[in-house]
Amino acid sequence: MTVVPGLRIITGAWADVLSAFVAATRRELLVASPWITAAAARLISHHLSSVGPVTLQILARMDECDFLSGSSHILAFRENTFPGHVRVVFRALPMLHGKMLVADRQRVIVGSANLTEGGLYRNHEISLQGDSHDLGEACAQEFFRLWSAALPVPDGYLDRLESTLTDALPVAEDEIATQATVHQR
């Protein structure tokens, strides 16, 4: 629904809107979302695969408890999840709650939806999508203000976290039997 020229209200499932938004990116995609799942990252990756060289900057909480609870997934923060022609950089901002995407400093989506299955498909979300150079620049400035307050992801952080998660998560009985068989060989 368009209520103001250049602005559109997005409600309900919006994976198709996100897909079109990402596919239209030409140079730069800025993403701020506290939580990002592997499925959402794969959706973004899939649609970036058809565009030229792009810089993708992702700002998220990246808190250990978010990965343990399933709110975020480690694969969403692995460079190899994204096409090789995409230069991807991640930063962690504890207590991040805002959600915003900025493409080419022209098009924006700002709203309540996380980049998770719930946020994309199930929850009652409300977002605004805009297409305006002034709005795009203003949102990019805010993104970079948050980016400068965020922390670079330390080398090895995701590997250590993945190891911690592997140790913390229960293993199903059939996996234990498979592991025992492999160790007996």
C-alpha positions as CSV (number, residue, x, y, z in Angstrom):
1,M,0.0,0.0,0.0
2,T,1.4,3.4,-1.0
3,V,0.3,6.3,1.2
4,V,3.0,8.9,0.4
5,P,4.8,9.1,-2.9
6,G,8.0,7.0,-2.6
7,L,6.8,5.2,0.6
8,R,5.1,1.8,0.8
9,I,3.8,0.0,3.9
10,I,4.8,-3.6,4.1
11,T,2.7,-6.0,6.3
12,G,2.6,-9.7,6.6
13,A,5.0,-12.1,4.9
14,W,7.5,-10.1,3.0
15,A,10.2,-12.5,1.7
16,D,9.2,-11.6,-1.9
17,V,9.7,-7.8,-1.1
18,L,13.1,-8.6,0.4
19,S,14.0,-10.7,-2.6
20,A,13.2,-8.0,-5.1
21,F,14.9,-5.3,-2.9
22,V,18.1,-7.3,-2.7
23,A,18.1,-8.3,-6.4
24,A,17.9,-4.6,-7.4
25,T,21.0,-3.8,-5.5
26,R,23.9,-2.5,-7.6
27,R,26.8,-1.4,-5.4
28,E,26.1,-1.5,-1.7
29,L,23.7,-3.3,0.7
30,L,23.7,-2.2,4.4
31,V,21.8,-4.6,6.8
32,A,21.0,-3.9,10.4
33,S,19.1,-6.7,12.1
34,P,19.6,-8.1,15.6
35,W,19.0,-11.6,14.5
36,I,19.6,-13.3,11.2
37,T,19.0,-17.0,10.4
38,A,20.7,-19.1,7.8
39,A,17.5,-19.2,5.7
40,A,17.4,-15.4,5.5
41,A,21.1,-15.2,4.7
42,R,20.6,-17.7,1.9
43,L,17.7,-15.7,0.5
44,I,19.9,-12.6,0.5
45,S,22.9,-14.6,-1.0
46,H,20.7,-16.1,-3.7
47,H,19.5,-12.7,-4.9
48,L,23.0,-11.1,-4.7
49,S,24.4,-13.9,-6.9
50,S,22.8,-12.3,-10.0
51,V,24.2,-8.8,-9.4
52,G,27.7,-7.4,-10.0
53,P,30.3,-6.8,-7.4
54,V,28.6,-5.5,-4.2
55,T,29.7,-4.5,-0.7
56,L,27.5,-6.1,1.9
57,Q,27.8,-4.8,5.5
58,I,25.9,-6.7,8.2
59,L,25.3,-5.3,11.6
60,A,23.8,-7.7,14.2
61,R,24.0,-8.5,17.9
62,M,26.0,-11.7,17.4
63,D,25.5,-12.6,21.0
64,E,26.2,-16.2,22.1
65,C,22.8,-16.6,23.6
66,D,21.1,-15.6,20.4
67,F,22.9,-18.4,18.5
68,L,22.2,-20.9,21.3
69,S,18.4,-20.0,21.2
70,G,18.3,-20.2,17.4
71,S,17.4,-16.5,17.0
72,S,20.5,-16.2,14.8
73,H,22.6,-18.8,13.0
74,I,26.3,-18.9,12.5
75,L,26.0,-19.6,8.8
76,A,24.4,-16.2,8.4
77,F,27.8,-14.7,9.5
78,R,30.2,-16.8,7.4
79,E,31.7,-15.1,4.4
80,N,31.3,-18.3,2.3
81,T,27.5,-18.2,2.7
82,F,27.6,-15.3,0.2
83,P,28.8,-15.3,-3.4
84,G,32.5,-14.7,-4.1
85,H,31.9,-11.4,-5.8
86,V,30.3,-10.0,-2.7
87,R,32.6,-8.2,-0.3
88,V,31.0,-8.9,3.1
89,V,31.9,-7.4,6.4
90,F,30.2,-8.1,9.8
91,R,30.2,-6.1,13.0
92,A,28.6,-6.9,16.3
93,L,26.5,-4.3,18.2
94,P,25.2,-5.6,21.6
95,M,21.7,-4.5,22.4
96,L,20.9,-3.7,18.7
97,H,17.1,-3.8,18.2
98,G,16.5,-1.7,15.1
99,K,16.0,-3.3,11.7
100,M,17.0,-1.5,8.5
101,L,18.2,-2.3,5.0
102,V,19.7,0.4,2.8
103,A,20.5,-0.4,-0.9
104,D,22.7,1.9,-2.9
105,R,21.9,4.8,-0.5
106,Q,18.7,5.2,-2.4
107,R,16.2,2.5,-1.3
108,V,15.4,1.6,2.3
109,I,13.3,-0.8,4.3
110,V,12.9,0.1,8.0
111,G,10.5,-1.7,10.3
112,S,9.9,-4.3,12.9
113,A,10.9,-7.5,11.0
114,N,14.0,-9.4,11.9
115,L,15.7,-11.4,9.2
116,T,14.4,-14.7,10.5
117,E,11.8,-17.1,9.4
118,G,9.3,-15.6,11.9
119,G,10.1,-12.1,10.7
120,L,9.8,-13.0,7.0
121,Y,6.9,-15.4,7.0
122,R,4.9,-15.7,10.2
123,N,4.9,-12.6,12.5
124,H,2.6,-9.6,12.3
125,E,5.3,-7.1,11.1
126,I,5.0,-3.6,9.9
127,S,7.8,-1.9,7.8
128,L,8.2,1.1,5.5
129,Q,9.9,0.8,2.2
130,G,11.1,4.0,0.6
131,D,12.9,5.1,-2.5
132,S,14.5,8.5,-2.2
133,H,18.1,9.7,-2.3
134,D,17.6,11.9,0.7
135,L,16.0,9.1,2.8
136,G,18.7,6.7,1.6
137,E,21.5,9.0,2.6
138,A,19.9,9.7,6.0
139,C,19.4,6.0,6.7
140,A,23.0,5.2,5.6
141,Q,24.3,7.9,7.9
142,E,22.5,6.3,10.8
143,F,23.7,2.9,9.8
144,F,27.3,4.1,9.8
145,R,26.8,5.8,13.2
146,L,25.8,2.5,14.6
147,W,28.6,0.7,12.6
148,S,31.2,3.0,14.2
149,A,29.9,2.0,17.7
150,A,30.0,-1.7,16.8
151,L,32.8,-4.1,17.3
152,P,34.6,-6.0,14.5
153,V,34.1,-9.7,14.9
154,P,37.3,-11.2,16.4
155,D,39.2,-13.8,14.4
156,G,38.1,-17.2,15.4
157,Y,35.0,-16.0,17.2
158,L,32.5,-18.0,15.1
159,D,34.7,-21.1,15.2
160,R,34.9,-20.9,19.0
161,L,31.1,-20.2,19.2
162,E,30.3,-23.1,16.9
163,S,32.4,-25.4,19.1
164,T,30.6,-24.1,22.2
165,L,27.3,-24.7,20.6
166,T,28.2,-28.2,19.5
167,D,29.2,-29.0,23.1
168,A,26.1,-27.4,24.6
169,L,23.5,-28.9,22.3
170,P,22.1,-32.4,23.0
171,V,23.0,-35.1,20.5
172,A,20.2,-37.4,19.3
173,E,20.5,-41.2,20.1
174,D,20.8,-42.1,16.4
175,E,23.8,-39.6,16.1
176,I,25.4,-41.3,19.1
177,A,25.0,-44.7,17.6
178,T,26.5,-43.4,14.3
179,Q,29.5,-41.8,16.1
180,A,30.1,-45.1,18.0
181,T,30.1,-47.1,14.8
182,V,32.5,-44.7,13.1
183,H,34.9,-44.8,16.1
184,Q,34.8,-48.7,16.1
185,R,36.1,-48.8,12.5
